Amino acid sequence: MKIALSQITTGPEPSKNLRLIEEQTERAAAAGARVVAFPEASMACFGTPLAPLAEPLDGPWAQSVRAIAAEAGVVVVAGMFTPASDGRVANTLLATGPGVEAAYDKIHLYDAFGFEESDSVAAGSRVVTIDVDGIRLGLATCYDVRFPELFRAHADEGAEATLLAASWGAGPSKREQWELLVRARALDATLWVAAVGQADPSASGATVVGTAPTGIGHSALVGPDGTVRESLGAEPGLLVAGIDTEEVAAVREKIPVLANRRLGSAGGSAD
């Protein structure tokens, strides 16, 4: 199955970002992709007041994404913000398209490197997977990549790949950490990791204001053996590549880390 990673730079206006999603989805579908994954904060970039623009999953922004996915005949995964019960928002991945309708609220919030995502975002609590063409895909968002247990939970639920959407914060060694973590999570769970981030705004010609995590680019498709198969640079781009589920089975037979888990491992067994 072909997956497209659309590395874009979004701005503060959801309607303009929708047009970008529509254009990129059409390009991905024309290239044969069955799934097109967009970054975290595709609805509006971080650094934007989130509560005023958050919409429910049946609101106009999400409905527009559904229409784009239906028209192109592909599954679209895109980051948006939905209202939370306490006045904050949920950092939500909407997955929609033929035979697919799901939403994942980011579990691990980015309260690190001097940024407090939890000030405006409420944490999710539910592991979410989707099925596309008989292949199960886990959903994860940005800071989640630092928590291997989520990716193992995807594998425990039968996932052979995880779609990881991000708006990675820039800073010293942050690119190196991103690349290391994405590869490590693929090895931890012996599954494909399709990691798509916001492009570096400066590489897109956009002005970077403040310290909000607005992206560094370097989206990548990583195999279940931890090797990078395809990747992008800092600037906007569209990566379309295939994932082979037979390779997942082969790697899990050779490196049975999931089966060999013991004490303290979620899903582990002494059998």
Buried (B, 14 or more C-beta within 10 A) or exposed (E): BBBBBBBBBBBBBBEEBBEBBBBBBBBBBEBEBBBBBBBBBBBBBBBBEBEEBBBEBEEEBBEBBBEBBEEBEBBBBBBBBBBBEEEBBBBBBBBBBEEBEBBBBBBBBBBEEEBEBEEBBBBBEEBBBBBBEEBBBBBBBBBBBBBBBBBBBBBBEEBBBBBBBBBBBBEEEBBEBBBEBBBBBBBBBBBBBBBBBBBBBBBBEBEBEEBBBBBBBBBBBBBBBBEBBBBBEBBBBBBBBBBBBEBBEBBBEEBEBBEEBEEEEEEBEEE
